[in-house]
Amino acid sequence: MLDASWRAAAYCWHPLALLWGLLPLALAAGGALGLGWVGWEPAVAQARALLERTELLAALFEWLQAVGLPDLRPVLAPLLVVALTMPLLVLLTLLLVAWLLAPAMIGLVARRRFPDLVRSPAAAGRWRALAWSLLCALAALAALLLSMPLWLLPPLVFVLPPLVWGWLCFRVFSFAALARHASADERRLVLHRRRWALRGAALLCGLACALPTLAWALGASALVLAPLLMPLLLWLYTVLFAFAALWFTHYLLAALQQLRQDFAALAGAVAMP
């Protein structure tokens, strides 16, 4: 794991990674700015109307005003819009990294570190990897939406989102790393043999994905800085997903190479008289 970690960190500074990393960042930031320009005010108005129609929240707002505390509705409505749109932007960033950056970096790692690693004729290929990443992203989005009511419980808000993001990173980037070189049987065997290390890496990815969103806990200050904060967060997510893609590539291609060497050694031992 440490070997794959330092190699992934070094490859993040490769000129090819830096150039390809600009494309997902530009597309995700452009999409965020476009959505904000077109739909920010209508979305905030609808969120404010929803908060006002909720009887429990309306009673809470009236009580806060009665005791002399400031009205939180102008802050809660934008924060609600951000809380609903941020997972979509993070998913978009992950998909763009998986579709644009990851294939280029997987090819680079394979050429430079594993030039003798033969591609399996039964490998899934790039298009199946793209379809798989989209399917996993939809499943993760459904899990996030269904679990949002549980985020009101303080312990679960720090547990559920990292688990979902970690699962998504593991499913998308592990499949992409092996899609070009491993058959389905080889892929299942490698993932089974290295399952504990991969689960640990997925958990770390999930925790890292959840950390940047804590910036929105600043409340009104974060909303004022949103035009600067949003591109910064998207850049952080691009770097994080690029590192995750490179880590899974280095780790799993090395595991695949070791698996084939073990099978070759076993076949040679069986063939000996």
Secondary structure by P-SEA (a helix, b strand, c coil): caaaaaaaaaacccaaaaaaaaaaaaaaaaaaaaaaaccaaaaaaaaaaaaaacaaaaaaaaaaaaaccccaaaaaaaaaaaaaaaaaaaaaaaaaaacccaaaaaaaaaaccccccccccccccaaaaaaaaaaaaaaaaaaaaaaccccccaaaaacaaaaaaaaaaaaaaaaaaacccccaaaaaaaaaaaaaaaaaaaaaaaaaaaccccccccaaaaaaaaaaaaaaaaaaaaaaaaaaaaaaaaaaaaaaaaaaaaaaaaaaaaacc
